[in-house]
Amino acid sequence: MPRHRPTRATLGWHVAYWLLCTVVFVFLLAPILVIVPLSFNAGAFFTYPLAGVSLRWYREFFTGVQWQRAVENSLIVGIGATVVATSLGTLAAFGLHRVRLPFRQAIVVILLSPMVVPVIITGVGMFYVYARIRLANTLGGLIVAHAALGIPFVFVTVGAVLSTLDDNLVRAAASLGAGPVRVFRAVVLPLILPGAVSGALFAFVTSWDDVVVALFLAGPRQHTLPRQMWSGIREFISPTLLAVATLLIVISIGLMLVVELLRRKGERLRGVMG
Amino acid sequence: MSVTDSAGTIVDAGRGRVLRVSLRRAERAQQVRALLLVLPAIVFLLVTFIVPILSMLVVAVENPELREVMPRTAAAMMGWDGTGVPSPATVATFVRELRQATADGSIGKVARRLNYSIPGFRSVLLRTGRSLPPAETSDADLLALLAGIDSHWAEPPYWLALKGAAPAVTDFYLLAAADLRRDARGTIVTAPPDQAVFVTVFARTFWVSLVVTASCLLLGYPIAHLLASLPPRRGNVLMILVLLPFWTSVLVRTTAWLVLLQREGVVNDLAVRLGITTARIELVHNRFGVYVAMVHILLPFMVLPIYSVMRRISPQHMRAAATLGARPFLAFRKVYFPQSVPGVTSGCLLVFVLALGFYVTPALVGGGSDQLISYFIALFANEIVNWGMAAALSAILLGIVLVLLATYRWLVRGELLRLG
């Protein structure tokens, strides 16, 4: 006969389980929850209670010449790298979609390799060669490097969306008289767009967050936001860094929400059509 | 299609052949189109990523300095058997080329290379070069002349180091990265204790990665279980709590832990106020800080794979086990856990491999004795500027990562076969 009566041991496990889960969620969120209010501290210390609420550290960030240049560099490099990675990665995903190719395995390995190689090796290797061809200490070099890092993310995301694409839709459109370009524009593109945009956002975040490659390839004039933060942390942790961190967290939340929405929209589109 | 009369068969076979040919042609055209689409990305990655890394890794076995600056000495050294000191003719070649290299300034390159083999060789070589008399002396006197400038020239080790720098390909850096070297007879021996650092660093990298992986599993497994067993709506809300740190940059989170854990930070404040400690504790710039920050950064990489596997485990299995009389713990151990193992394996592998290559977090949150292998790669590339060592350490790290990933693929393939 099955016995369901909760024993004391079972109860103990349950309490331990819930306690552990709560602790882990607090652990996961604690840094973010503590940092954000501290960035509004009127004083220069990193403790509670706050000395008062003020925007002085944000003012420091928005008026700092070095910070402004860092933001500008980060945007130029991030957008440049995203454009390159998204176009190359999307084309590659289309190329490998349902086509039997010789050396397919090798091609996929090359496309995914930037995800696998430890980033310090990427940074050192690129520096070794880029310095020789005068690409080190240029924004162009940084764009190229970040684009390489972003390609696998675009390739994987777009590839995943393509693999769920219903080929009957393409055939139906073609049988109704649409040419290949029209089929692509009217049927394929709307279906894969959410995936492609997610891939582009991943590529942008890869560039936006990178500090290791920038440590090797960016001179003082090419400092990106994370690279500038790194210098700040190394010298002296000022509350301005917390203001920057808070702004970066806000941007992360925004990007995360967009990607989540796109994912759900993509699922809904395919759900309705399939 | 039935084939009754002979004429029809011929026609059909002919059509079949035409069809096969045109099908193959179409497939060929499709492949060409596919290659054209893939090519830009492949070429871009080869040029900007793969070739640079490979050409850096090759430096680990290159030995160009002596051959470029003192080609005749290098050739003569290759002919010397390595016993005692070289012949007077070899010494004469060396002195001639040393004089010339000192005059045109190219000696610095060789001096730096030889200093890797024997610390202090650089200054000996530079001083010897400066102290050489300008005129030629007879061969017999040259060794005595060198020994007069620096007594090391009378003994074999410096000459052996010179011989070691002569071949085009060397295992010097790779051996050094494993705390090994070749002795006078060419056998591989362990390096003297004061120069042996890298085995310790590799062991530390492994240990830290192991502790971080185990902690992530311990903390991540219950979370993944909770997320997978909640109804989707509430599960999704909690999922955001895991995804939010995942999307926040590593640098931002490392900064956050630095601020939280420092002596005057929030955690110490709380501990003192709650009376847990009276004195403030060092929580950062040590191993503890490295563990906390790395576990925080890598935890989502553990939770997400386990969660995606757990979602596919049917809750009916646990109910069936309970109906058959299994207590919850037994049912979990015999029914639920085995099904979640694929997620655990991929989560552990992912976290372990990522931890092996960590640089930013230990560099900012760790102390001097908490630095992992990446730190030394950066140090050799950026500050010491010894590309041979940077390349050798990179090659070993990359080798370890690739072997782990290959093993994983092999394991997963076996597992899939067993399941299906």
Interface residues (C-beta under 8 A of the other chain):
Chain A: M1 P2 R3 H4 T7 A9 T10 W13 Y17 L20 C21 V24 F25 F27 L28 L29 A30 P31 I32 V34 I35 L38 F45 F46 T47 Y48 V84 L88 G89 L91 A92 F94 G95 L96 V99 R100 L101 P102 I107 I110 L111 S113 P114 V116 V117 P118 V119 I120 I121 T122 G123 V124 G125 M126 F127 Y128 V129 Y130 V144 A145 A147 A148 I151 F155 V205 W208 D209 V211 V212 L215 F216 P226 M229 W230 I233 R234 I237 L241 L242 A245 L248 I249 S252 I253 L255 M256 E260
Chain B: E27 Q30 Q31 R33 A34 L35 L36 L37 V38 L39 P40 A41 I42 F44 L45 L46 T48 F49 I50 V51 P52 I53 L54 S55 M56 L57 V59 L219 G220 P222 I223 L226 L238 I240 L241 V242 L243 L244 P245 W247 T248 S249 V250 L251 V252 R253 T254 T255 A256 W257 L258 V259 L260 Q262 E264 G265 V266 D269 H296 L299 A322 T323 L324 G325 R327 P328 F329 L356 G357 Y359 V360 L364 S374 I377 A378 A381 N382 W387 A390 S394 L397 L398 V401 L402 L405
